[in-house]
Amino acid sequence: MNRKTLVLSATVCLLAPVLAACGGSGSGGGGKAIVVGTTDAYEATKDTPAPFDPAYAYDASAWNILRQTVQTLVHVPRGGGVPVPDAASDCHFTDHENESYRCTLRGGLKFANGKAITSADVKYSIDRVRNINDEAGPVSLLENIDTIEPAGDQAVVFHLKTPDATFPYKLSTPAAGIVDKDTYAPKKLREGLQVDGSGPYTLKTETKGDQVVKAVFTKNPNYKGDLKIENDKVELRSFPDADAMGKALKSGDIDMMTRTMSPEQIQQMSTAPEQGINLVELPGLEIRYLAFNTNDPSVKNKAVRQAMAQVIDRGRLASQVYGATAEPLYSLIPTSISGHSNSFFNKYGDPSRTKAASLLRTAGIHTPVKLVLHYTTDHYGSGTAKEFKVLQEQLNASGLFDVTVQGTKWSEYRPAQKKNTYAVYGLGWFPDFPDPDNYIAPFLDKGNFLNTPYVNTAIRTTYIPESRKATDRNAASATFGKVQDIVANDVPVLPIWQGKQYVAARDDITGVEWAVNSSSDLQLWELGRGVS
C-alpha cells in the first residue's frame, strides 16, 4: 500500500487530501448500503433529551448526523475555502463593513416531506435557535445577529450587530440549519432521536433502549443544493470501542471506520496493512486541552494553572499515548491555521519543576496542590484514559501536585461540565469552521460553550470584534497573537496537543479522501462503490 501524507498549508483555506491506493473512480449510485463504523454514541436521556435538535446539538458526533439531514444556506466546499451556496443560489455581503448579508434561495427548494421552503422558514429556524437559547447549544454562533429580514419569499437579509467577516462560516454550521415549523416548535426542543430537513439524506434510526445502534441515511429525492450525492444509502453503526469496529471492518461487516480509531490500530495499519483495506490520513484540526472553573478555590489562583502549564510535558505525552498521530500544542489556535503562535512555549519554555515551584511559592500556594482531573470515557476514543493517566503521573512526579483522575460517560460529563461542577476537566475541540476565530470566541467570548467564569474584557470587547473586521483573515493574525499571549498568561484553558485524523476503508469504496473534512465533519455523500 502506498500512502501519502498531506502537508497542511499554514492558511485558513486548507489543501485537499491526497490519497494513493484508494478505490477506483466508478459511480457510487445504487447497490447495497455503504456501512460506516463509529465509536460515537447517540442517546436521548434526561440530561440530553434532544441530541439532534439544531438548537441543542453542539458536538462533532451530533453534527455528523445533522450535516447529512439538515440543510444550510451555504456550506464549506470540498477541500475548504470560503463558503459557497447550498440551499441558497447566492449569498453575499451587501456593504463594505460586513454588517449586512443577503441570501437568495434556490428555486423549488423543498423539505424532504415535499413542503416548499421560503425565506420565512429560514428566519423561523435561526430565530428559533436564538429564542430557545439553550446553554448547551450553539446559540453563541448566532449571537451577532441583530435582525433577520425576509425580502419576499425567496430572499433573506441578516443585519449584524457588529462587522463579522466570519458570518458566512457560521451560516454553514448546523446551528443555522433550516427546519420545518410543523415539527420543530418555536420555543421548545424536539426531544428524542428524530431529525428531518432538506439535506441530502433522510434519517431512520434503529435503537436499543435510548441509544442508537444504527443510523440509516437514505438519499433525499427532494434535495436541491450544491452537493453531488454518490450513493443511495449509507448506514452509520455505533460500536462500543475501536477494537470492535476494527474487527467489523476486517470481517467485511462494515466498509469504512472513522472516529475514533485507536493509536494502536493506526500504527498497525501503517506498518502491516491488511489486504483489501486502506488507511487514509486526512487533514485534521482537532485540539485537546484542559479547561478550568476559575472560580473553584483549588485553581482560582492563576499561579496553580501556570504551574501546571510549566510542568506538563506535551511532547512526551503526545508520543507516549498517541505516537505519530498527535503533536504538542502551545496555543488554542493549531499550527495549520493562520494566526497561530506558540504563546505557551514562549512563556514557559521546556517543562521545569523548578520554575513551577517558584510560581507556587511566590503566590503563597501550599504544596502539594490537590486536584481531580476529569475526563469523558466514551467520546474521544480509547486513548483518553491513558492520556489522563500520563497527565496524572507527570503532575504528581513534580511533587507539587496531588492529582487523581475521574472518568465519566459523555451523557453525564457534558451537562456537569456546563454547570461548572468540575474544577479541571479535559475536552477536545473540532472546529465549527476552519478560521482562527473559531478557536478563540467559543472559549472566551460572551456565551461561550464552556460556560467559563473567566472573563477578559479586552478579548471580548476589543480583540474579537477587531479580528472580525478583517475580510483577509491573515490580516487578523496580530490581533489573534495578542489573545494567545493573554491566554498563556492567565491559563483559563491549557492546550495539550493537536491531532491528525485517519479513516480506514475497504478498497472498493471511493471518495474516502473526501468523506471527512478538516473539521472532522462526516460527508457521507462523497462515498461510493467502485473498482479496487
Secondary structure, DSSP 8 states (H G I E B T S, - for coil): ---------SSSS------SS---S----SSS-EEEEE---EE--SSSS-TT-TTT--SHHHHHHHHHHS--SEE--TT--S-EESSEEEEEESSTTS-EEEEEE-TT-B-TTS-B--HHHHHHHHHHHHHH--TTSSGGGGTTEEEEEE-SSSEEEEEESS--TTHHHHHTSGGG----TTTS-TTS---SS----SSSEEEEEEEETTEEEEEEEEE-TT--SS-----SEEEEEE-SSHHHHHHHHHHTS-SEE-S---HHHHHHHHHS--TTEEEEEE----EEEEEE-TTSTTT-SHHHHHHHHHH--HHHHHHHHHGGGEEE--SSS-TTSTT---HHHHHH-S--HHHHHHHHHHTT--SSEEEEEEEESSSS-THHHHHHHHHHHHHHHTTSEEEEEEEE-HHHHHHHHHTT--SEEEEEE--SSSSGGGGTHHHHSTT-TT--S---HHIIIIIHHHHHT-SSGGGGHHHHHHHHHHHHHH-SEEEEEEE-EEEEEETTEE-GGGSB-TT--B-GGG-EE---
